[in-house]
Each structure stands twice: as structure tokens, then as C-alpha cells.
Amino acid sequence: MKIVSTFSIIGRDPVTKEIGIAVQSKFLAVGSGVIWAKANVGGIATQAYANFDFGEIGIGILEKGYSPEKVRDALIALDDGIEDRQFGIVDGRGRAISYTGKRCYDYAGGIAEENMACQGNILVSKKTVEELANTFKKTKGTLAHRLMAAMTAAQNAGGDKRGKQSAALLIVKKKGSYGGYNDRYIDLRVDDDLKPITKLTHLLKLHEMHFEKTKEEEKMEVDEKLAKDIQNALKELGYYEFEINGKYDEKTKAAYNYFCGWENFEERTHEGNIVDKNVIEYLFNKVK
């Protein structure tokens, strides 16, 4: 059995009802087994001498309406090796627990409060877990950004005593996936990297760019100059073959929308003469 020397945080946004988990470890592909979540039900992180059954079993018990304390007690009763385990739970109502077995390697411990559970083992010091909690609580913004800010602060506070290798971020909400087919709103993993949290933060930015809709402050109205710049860029890239006339006409829109589809920016296309500032910057950077 391998030790999943890890620090993780489970968080819930009481406004959006999102439930998310972020984790970092000196362990290959930590996201493949440690983090479990289901929309409106809860999230579980299972680590140390991890019993991966805790994820599926625990989510199943939460779904029946039992509290995190009841789930904790059930998992303890089911496992003879419970003193080697560590896990955290936050349910769909924000109730939270963090459990650390007596045989987990120091530093090992956790903090659980409403809408948040933080835990870690084989850490440089308890400051890692404290920074997870404190940063999460004081950071503003989306749940994803709050979780990643907490992870960055925790790593800067010392992190895993054995080092860094992999990280993952999972956020669930009802019909949250691309196309609304399931609840996996954000599911990102860095399986083997020298700076996994840095890489994971980069992946989150890419996810937002490709799958989030345009914010109001990101919308641009196309004037004659911008239309010419768009036409020139699209022409250089082979999407537009007509006159550079400074008009955001149907031919230009069709070429621009084709470019957006090719680059997976469908969520950032608009009717009329509105374009997304981020996509325009991306387009112009392609021809530099």
C-alpha cells in the first residue's frame, strides 16, 4: 500500500451550490482516486494510506441524507485500518468534518468548518492546513479561484514534506458539464509535473477561456477599425478570403464564428456586432 501524502481542501459555495475539491500530492495522478463529489450531495477527499472505497461508499451514504458525522462513523466501523486513514467530507448543506487517524505521519491534521474541510499528512508543518483554511475563507471570487488560492498559499507555507508531483481540481454542480450532460463542471488534473499547482492554475484559466460565457465587461462592439483588424487576421489565417472593407458583415461574421468553432470558443460567440475581448486577443496573437 502506498502513502498518498497529500493536502486537500473541500469547499462549498452556498450561493451557487457548487461543491469543489482541490488536492496536491507527492503521488502520481492524485486526482484519480483521492477526490470524489456529486452535485447537491457532497464531496469527499480520502488520503494518507488511502482507502479509495471511502469515496464511493461515502457519497452513497451522503446521498441517503445522512450527516458527515454519520458517514465518518460508518467508514470508521467498516475499516480495520482506519487509524492509517485521513479523509474530509463536506455535504450538500455545508456540514463538514475532517478525520485523521492516529497512525498518520506528522504533520497530519485537519480543520473543518461550515462549507469547508481541510486536511493534510506528511506536511512540513500545520501551517499548510491553516493556510488552506484561512486563505479559502478570506478570498473572494468563484469557488474554483478560492480553492486554487488556498492551494497556492498552502504550498507556499510548506506543503507536502516529500515534495510535489500531481494536483487536481474537481467542481460539481447540477448539469454543470459542457452541454449540461452531467454534474462535472470543472475536472482538471496534472498527473506529473514539477510545479503541479502552477500548472493546474494555468489549466483553470484555459478552462474558463474555452467553456465560460463572456462577461459583460469582456464584450466589445465592432467598429470599422476593429472589423478591418479582424478581417486581416482571419485572412492571414485562411478563414476569410474577401475584401478588407471594415464592415462586420455576414461574410466576416461567418469567418469569425468558424474560427471560434475551430478553437473551441463557441461559448464566447454572440449575435450582432458583439465580440469577446479575450477571443479577439487570442486571434490577434495567432498572427503576431
Stockholm file with secondary structure:
# STOCKHOLM 1.0

chainA/1-288         MKIVSTFSIIGRDPVTKEIGIAVQSKFLAVGSGVIWAKANVGGIATQAYANFDFGEIGIGILEKGYSPEKVRDALIALDDGIEDRQFGIVDGRGRAISYTGKRCYDYAGGIAEENMACQGNILVSKKTVEELANTFKKTKGTLAHRLMAAMTAAQNAGGDKRGKQSAALLIVKKKGSYGGYNDRYIDLRVDDDLKPITKLTHLLKLHEMHFEKTKEEEKMEVDEKLAKDIQNALKELGYYEFEINGKYDEKTKAAYNYFCGWENFEERTHEGNIVDKNVIEYLFNKVK
#=GR chainA/1-288 SS CCCBCEEEEEEECTTTCCEEEEEEESSTTGGGTSEEEETTTEEEEEEESCCTHHHHHHHHHHHTTCCHHHHHHHHHHHCTTGGGEEEEEEETTSCEEEEECTTSCSSCEEEEETTEEEEESSBSCTHHHHHHHHHHHHCCSCHHHHHHHHHHHHHHTTCBTTCCCEEEEEEECTTCSGGGSSSEEEEEEECSCSSHHHHHHHHHHHHHHHHSCCCGGGEEECCHHHHHHHHHHHHHHTSCCSCCCSCCCHHHHHHHHHHHHHTTCGGGCCSTTEEEHHHHHHHHHHTC
#=GC SS_cons         CCCBCEEEEEEECTTTCCEEEEEEESSTTGGGTSEEEETTTEEEEEEESCCTHHHHHHHHHHHTTCCHHHHHHHHHHHCTTGGGEEEEEEETTSCEEEEECTTSCSSCEEEEETTEEEEESSBSCTHHHHHHHHHHHHCCSCHHHHHHHHHHHHHHTTCBTTCCCEEEEEEECTTCSGGGSSSEEEEEEECSCSSHHHHHHHHHHHHHHHHSCCCGGGEEECCHHHHHHHHHHHHHHTSCCSCCCSCCCHHHHHHHHHHHHHTTCGGGCCSTTEEEHHHHHHHHHHTC
//
